[in-house]
């Protein structure tokens, strides 16, 4: 697993651009907002009521296909 819930949203998006549609699919459209710079995936998911484990699984699946 390359992506963990402790990683910042910005870090993941910069390192793995293919994850951007996955964030949007899960309802986390703040990939470019100021909070994404310091907020972990887990924090962002909690704020938006998103299942973080499902999000992490889909993010890692997107990265595995690269």
Buried (B, 14 or more C-beta within 10 A) or exposed (E): EEBEBEBBBBBBBEEBEEBBEBBEEBEBEBBEEEEBEEBBBBBBBEEEEBEBEEBBBBBBEBBEEE
